[in-house]
Amino acid sequence: MALGGTRAAIDRVDDAMVILLGGRQRLAGLAGRIKRQASLRQVDEQREHQVRLRASRLARRCGISPASAERLMRLLIAEAHRWQARPSPFTSEPFRPMAISGLSSSRGESAAASLLRWLPPPRRLRPWLARLPRPLRERMLLRLLAPALAASEVRRILEPINGRRLGIEVQDLDLRWVFTLDADGLRLGDGAAEATVSGTTTDLLLLASRLEDADTLFFQRRLMLTGDTELGLTVRNLLDRLPWESFPLGSRILLQRGARLARDARGAHRRHRGQAA
């Protein structure tokens, strides 16, 4: 048991290291784009020396071999060189260069808004989704959600709602599901939900990706809670306690990028309607 607990703790540290590596690569890609925009050299030997020196000093204070820390930094710097050679897929927000030669960056933003406006709003997908057989839609949803709830820590936090029937309603897609979490995992049921959260595709994505706070979404009535209010509030509080870092890294990236795209597209549609009115 002691060895199992130690290994579990090591796994958590490893997960954190991978997440930190993803964040470093994202920033390295952004730095590379800034360098290209400012016509700066991609390789800065003085900066790399400072990075290695800082790591060695910190290693000594932590009782770690400075040589090991320097080897790690050399590996990270090599990865940064590779990422700075091309845009990083971890860059969630596009880099908007500052005005050059009197050209305003707002022109680029207007072009991006024009492109986003051509993305169909989620409600346009409703007829296509209705053609999919219900069992197929349910299997697809379970394949998306099950990995996020597989972690033992997540299951432990959600234990108070085991066996309760929870509903999700996606208003603009006219989709409704009833979930039950039990010892075998997540299941979809046909019975009535005890508590249901309803909202648009975009707002539910923003909630799931934690790009917007649940309290804000409910206060602005962009999300609605019906049924057993006490159960709904319990679920909301439990969701706030879920360790975001325990979910698969790839799923988090895709979810946040999809939520940002949906949010930006909705904003572009609204601005276009306002200009046309």
N, C-alpha and C positions, 0 to 999 in steps of 0.2 A: 504493500500500500504506500509506503514511504517513497519507493522508487517510482510508482505510478504517479503520485502527486508531484514529485520533482520533474518528471518528464512532461506532465501537463503544464507545469509552470514554464518549462523550457519552450514548449510549443507556443505559449502565449508571447514569450519574448521573441521567438522567431517570427510570429505573425506581425508583431509590432515593427520588427526590423524590415520586413518586406513592405509594410505600409509606408514606413519612413523612406525606404528606397524609392517607392513610387513618387512620393512627394518631392524628393530631391531631384529625380529625373524630370519631373514636371517643371520645377524651377530652373533646372539646367537648360531645358528646351526653350523656356521663356528668355533666359539670359542670352542664349545664342541668337534668338530673333532680334533682341535689342541691339546686340553687337553688330549684326548685319545691317540693321537700320541706321546705326550711327557710324558705319564704316570702320568699325574697330576690329582689331585682330582677334581671331577666334581663340587662340591660345595665349594665355597670360601667365608666363613662368613665375613672375613675382607673386601673383595671387595664389598660384598652386603651391608655392613654397610656404606662404603664410598659412594655407589650409593644413598642410602637413605639420607645420610647426605647432599650430594650435592643438591639433590632435595629439601630438607627442606630449605636450605640456599637460593636457587634461588626463592622458593615460597615466602619467606619473602620479598625479594627485589621486587617481582612482586605484592605484596599485596594479595597473595593467602594463604589460611590456610596451614601451614606446615603439619598438620595432614592429610589433603586431599592429599597433594603431597606424603606423605609417604605411604598412602594406595594405591595410584596409582603405586608407585614403587614396593611395595610388590606384586601387581598383575602382573606387568611386569616381575619381578624376577621369580615368579612362572611359568609364561609362558616360560621364558628362560630355566628353569629346564626341562620343558617338551620337548622343542625343542632340547635341548642338548642331550637328550636321544636317538635321532635318527637324521639322515641327514635331513636337512631342504629342503622342496621343493622350497623354495625361493632362494636357492643357485644357481645362474645362472652359475657360473664357478666352475668346479671341484677343490677341494683342492688337491694340489700336495705336499706330504710330502717331507721334505728335505732328503738328503742322509743319510742313517743309515747303520752302519756296512760296509761302503765301497760300498754300492749299490747306483748307481746314479738314480736320479728321471727320467732321460731321458729314462730309460728302460720302466718305466710306461707310459711315453708319447708316446713311440714307439708302445706299445701295444694298447693304445687308438687310435693312428693314423691307426693302422692295422684294428681295428674294424670299424672305420669311413669309411675306404676305401671300405668296403663291402656294405655300404649304396648305393642304386642305385641313380645315378644323376637324377635330375628332368626330364630330357628329356626322360628317360625310362618310365615315367608315361604317356607320351603323348598318346600312343595307348589306354590305359585304360580310360583316360579322354574323348577321342574321342567317346567312346562307350556310355557315358552318354548323355541322351537327352539334348539338349540345354536349354529348359525351366528349367530343374532340376539344371543344372550348374548355371544358372542365379539366381534361388531362393537361392541356397546355398551361392552364393557370396553376395547377398543382406542381408542374415541373418548374415553374418560375418561383413559387413560394416555398416549396419544401426545403431546398438547400438553405434558405435564410433561417429556417426554424430548426435546423438539424443540430446546431451546436448545443451541448449540454447546458451551458450557462443560460442560453436563451430559453430552453425548455424549463429550467428551474425557475426563472423569473415569471414565466407565463403559467406556472403550475396552478395559481389560484383560479384560473378560468378554464381549467380542464373540464371537458364535458359540457360546457355552455355553448349555446348556439348563437353565433355572431354573424351578422349580415353586412355585406358591402354592396352598395348600389352605385353604379357609374351612370349618372343621369344622362349625359349626352350620348352615350353608347347604348343606352337602354339595356344594361346588363345588371344582373342581380345574382349574388351567391350567398349561400349560408354555410359557414364553416364550423367545424367542431375539432378541437384539439384534444387528443387523448394519448394514451401510452404508445399507440402505434403510429402517431404522427398526425398530420393534418388531413382531415377528411371533409368532403363536400356532402351536404345533406339536402333533403327535399322539404323538411319541415319548416315551420315559421321561425324566423330569427327572434331571439329574446331582445336583442338590441341591434340596431342597424345604423351604420355610418353611410351617408350619401353625399355625393359631390360630383363635380365634373372630373373628367380624366386628368386635366392639368392640375387641379387642386389636390386630388388624391396622390398624384405623382409627387407633388411638392411636399406633401405630408410624409409619404413613404421615404423620400430621399433626404428628409430633414432640412430641406432648403427653406422651409417656412415652419414656424412654430404652430403646434396644434391649437393652442389657446387663441392665437391671432386668427387662424382660419375659422374657428368656431365663433369667435366674437364678431367677425365680419360676416357671419352667416354664409360663408362660402362652403362650409361643411355643416351638415345637419345630423343630429343624433336623435333617433326615435326609438320608442320601446322602453325597455328597462333602463332608466337614466342612471341608476346606481351602477349597474353592470357596465354601461358605456363609459362612465367616468373611471371605473376601475381599469378598464382596458386602456383608456387614454393614459392614465398614470403609469401602468405597466409598460406601455410603449416608450414612455419617456425614459424608463430605466434600462431599456435594452442596450447592450453594448454594441454600438454601431460598428466598432472595429472587429467584432466577431463574425460579421457577415462576409461572404466571399468577396475578395477585392474586385474581381472583374464585374460582379453583380452591382457593387456600389458605384463603380465608375459608369457603367452603362445606365444605371438608374438616375444618377445625378445629371449626366449629359442629356438623357432623354427628357428629364424634368425641366432643365434649363431651356432646351430647344422648344418644348411645348409652351413654356412661359413666355419666351421671347416671341414666338409665333403668335400667341394670343395678343400680346401687346402690339405687334405690328398690325394685326387685323383691326384692333380697336382704334389705333391711330388713323388707319385708312378710312374707317367708317366715320370718324370724327371730321376728317378733312372733306369727305364727300358730302357730309350733311350740311 
